[in-house]
Amino acid sequence: MLTPHTWTKSSRSGANGCITTRWHKSSYSSDSFNCVETRRDGTIHVRDSKDQRADAPILQFHPETWRAFIHAITTGEVKKP
């Protein structure tokens, strides 16, 4: 079950009260938006690049879990469908 993403104010917030983290599109992505984007802020957040609404579903991963997933993909443990 996915939990909604909650935002917390950073202790490093500037005068306007915000620090934003940027989404990064996959280097394998094309201009057709058929890919995912990730964001890091201690937790790894993953979203569908086609759905950039504020309330869009976001998967969240612990950094160690994300590293293991990326390792499994790069070593061939996980294959493309």
Number of C-alpha atoms within 10 A of each C-alpha: 3 8 9 12 14 5 6 7 10 11 9 9 11 9 7 6 10 13 13 9 9 11 16 13 18 14 9 8 13 10 6 8 14 12 16 18 20 18 16 15 10 9 13 18 19 19 19 17 19 13 13 13 8 8 9 13 16 20 15 20 16 11 15 11 12 15 13 11 14 14 13 13 13 11 9 10 10 12 9 5 3
